[in-house]
Amino acid sequence: QVHLVESGGDSVQAGGSLRLSCAASGYTNSRYCMAWFRQAPGKEREGVAAICSEGRDAYEDSVKGRFTISIDNAKMTLYLQMNSLKPEDTAMYSCAADFGGWGNLGPWALKTNSYDIWGQGTQVTVSS
């Protein structure tokens, strides 16, 4: 059974940076897609960034140029480097994984229902 554990959430001022981590354990498939999602109070969960084992990645428009998703395959840890943070980035950030596919990025990569394994989340709060 695959487990995901996030860390790195914090409270920062606008313009600051944070790096989120998501450690995966219990996986058996080297082909995967993993993603970061976020959910602000009163809003639907939205996909932020995704990366697949083939090497390609994808970003939600509002974070392009500010956020970078990466993965350390040796540690099987997913990262989200967040720079130039804005108050509207405030949300609970969760990582998600799909180890049952071919590891190819597709238009579904930032869709919630594309993933069946989820972490518990880590809170990011950005103050103005």
Secondary structure, 3 states (H helix, E strand, C coil): CCEEEEECCCEEECCCCEEEEEEEECCCCCCCEEEEEEECCCCCCEEEEEEECCCCEEECHHHCCCEEEEEECCCCEEEEEECCCCHHHCEEEEEEEECCCCCCCCCCCCCHHHCCEECCCEEEEEEC
